[in-house]
Amino acid sequence: MNLIDALDLAPASSAVEGVLRETNSPAHERHARGTLIFRPGRFVTPFLIVDGAIRLDHPTADDSTVLLALPGDLLGLEQLHGRPQSTFGRAIVDTIIAPLGPMPDAAWRELLVNRLIVRQEHAAQLGRLRFGPAPERIRALLLLLAGRATYGPLRSTQQPPSAEDDRMSCELPRLSDMAALTDIAPETVSRVISSMRRTGLIAREAGRRVRLSTQLVYVAGEMPRGMTRSRTRDEV
């Protein structure tokens, strides 16, 4: 079985680990929430995101162009063409990355094709972060951080939850990061999160982690009063 076949058949987490074994990756690097992992003008060894999430900002753009990289995404590809990194990359939650070691050209081609497919799938999910009411956007972000896709319209609350739903949890990013990624005001993000806590859609766990209710898969939080929509600028 080749690398792409193995990735296509494996769950997301095991697929990433499979790539790391194939590429003789060095040890994982752990970065705490808020850590600046790379900046423009620096050469960055290509790496895979194993866990967590990284916010990508262009140095001359506002938050309308902010991007989010998720587990399975491959970053630092500029170095393959001898170019320095063009964006800031900062962990919005505790994040684990794995720099890629040397591997044959054929393996690189397989990896790049597969990761392009993954990135296209992520792009479809990320589009939900900037459209619709604020609770919908925050809901989509939390589910992404918990490793759950949010394709299609909301489903009926009568649908029985699965065992996977029952284990959903994620770390909460800073309000400023959530606001930039969803294109809503930080005050509105705070109201939505408070509403979700009050209605039991999320519950605090240890540290900054929250457990997501199974109902969050099917319904959004109630619309808070005084909601405003604005772009925010977060200093990098």
N, C-alpha and C positions, 0 to 999 in steps of 0.2 A: 504494500500500500504506500502511495507517495504522500508527500506532506499535505497537499491540498485535500486528498481524500480523508486523511486522518483528521484534519481540522473540521471538515464538513460533517463528519459523523460524531464528533465529540461535543459535549457541553462546553459552554464558553470558558469556564475556568480551566478545565482540563485541556482544552484546545490551546490556550495560552501556554500552559506548562509544557505541552507537547512541542510547541515551537521552540521553547527555550532549550529543551533537551536536544532538538535537532540542530540548533545553531551554536551549541557549546557556549551558552551565555555565561558571563561572570555572575558573581553573587548578586542577589537582589539588593536594591537600594531603597531604603525607607525614608519618606519625607513627611514631616508633620504638616498639618493644615496651615496654610499661609506661607509655606516655604517657596521661595523663588528658585525653581529648578534650573531654568536657563533664561538667558536674555539675548536680545538681538546683537548680532556681531560676533557671537561666540560660536565656535565649532562644537557641535553636540554629537556624540556617538549615537547612532540610531538605537532606539530602545522601544520595547513594548511596555505598555501599561498593564501591570498584572492585577492591580486592585486600586480603587479610589477614583479620582477624577482630576484633570488638569485644565485650568482656564488658560486660553490662548488669547493674547491681546497684541494687536499691531501697534507699534509705538506712536504712529501719527494718526490713529483713528480713534473714534469714540466708541462707546459701548454697543453701538448698533452693529459692529463687526465682531464682537467677542464670540469666540468659539469654545466648545467644550470637548475635550478628549476623554474617552472612556476606556475601561478595560478591553484589551484586544487591539486598541489603536496603536499604530506604529508612528513614532515621531523621530525627528532628527534626520529626515531623508535628504535634506539639503547637502549634507556632508558627502553623500554618494556622488555629487557633482562638484565637489570642492567649494561649496558655497556655505557661508556662515548662516546661523539661525536667523530667521526674519521676525520672530515674535517673542514676546515674553511668555513664559510658561510657569504658572504658579499652582500649587496643589490647593484645591478648595476644600478637600477633606484629607485625612491621613491617606497617603498614597504610596504604593509600592511599584517600582519600575525595574526593568531588567535590561541593561545594555546588551546589545547583540554582539557575539563574538564573530570571528571570521568564518565564512562558509562559502561553498562553491557558487559560481554565478547561477547555475541552474536552480539551486536552492533559493537564492535571492529572488529569482524571477517568480518561482512558485509562491514564495512568501508575500511578495509585493502584490501579485494578482489577488491572493486570498484576502489580504488586509484591505485592498481597495473595495472588495465586496463588503467586508465588514463595515468600512467607513460609509459606504452608501446606505447600508441599513441603519447605521447610527444617525446619518443625516435626516432620514425620514422621521426618526423619533425626535430629533432635536427641533424639527420644525414646529412641534406641538408646544414648545416652550414660549413662543412669541405670538400665538394666536389664541383668541378666545378670552373668556373672563379670567381674572386673576387667580381664583381658586383652581381653575383648570390647569393653568400654567404651573403653579406650585405643585399641584398633584402630579403632573407629568414629570417634573424635575425630581421629586422624591422617589417616584417609581423607577426612574432611570438610575438614580444613585443606589437604589436597592437591587438593581439588576433585572428589573422587569420592564419589558417593552410596553408601549402604550399605543399600539396601532388602533385605528378605527374609532368609532363612537363609543361612548360609555355603554356598558352592558347593564342588564337588569340586575337589581340588587337581589333578585330571587335565585340567581345562579349560585350553586353551592361552591364554597371556597375549596381550593385544593390544599394539599399538605405544603406545597411550595409557598402559597399565599400566607399560610400561618406562620412562616418563619421570616417574613419580610422585616428588615430593619435597615437603617442607614445612618450615617453621621450627618448632622445638619451643617451646611456651610455657613459662613458669615452672611448676615443680612445683605451687605453690600454686594456680595457675589451672587446671591440668589436674585437680587433686584436687577443686576446687570444682565444675567443670563435670561431672565424672563421679561425684561423691558418694562418693569413696573417699579413704582416708587418704593424705597425701603420701608416707609411707614405702612404701605399696603401689604407688603410681605409680612411684616410683623403682625398685622391684623389677621391675615389669613392663617398664619401659623397658630396664633392664639385661638382662633375659631376652631381649627382642627383639633387642638388640644382639648378645648371645652366640649366638643362634640364626640370625643373619643376616637377620632380618626388617626391620631398619633398619640403616643405615650412615651414619656421619658424613660430611657434605660440608663446604663452607666455612662458617665461622662457626657459627651455631646451626642450620643447615639439616641435615636428614637425608634420605637417599634411601630410599624405601619399596620393599621387595622385591615382585615380582609376587605372591609367595605370600601377602602380607598381605591381598590382595583376597579370598583364599579361606579362609585359616586364621587363627586367633588365636594369640597367643603362649602358651607353656606357663604353667601356673598356678604362680606363685611360692609358696614356703612362707611361713607366718606372715602370710597376707593378712588384713587387717582392713578393715571398712567403717565409715566415719564421715563426718560432715559437718565441713567445716573453715570457719573464718572468716578471710578475707583482708582486711586493712585496705586501704581505698581512699584 
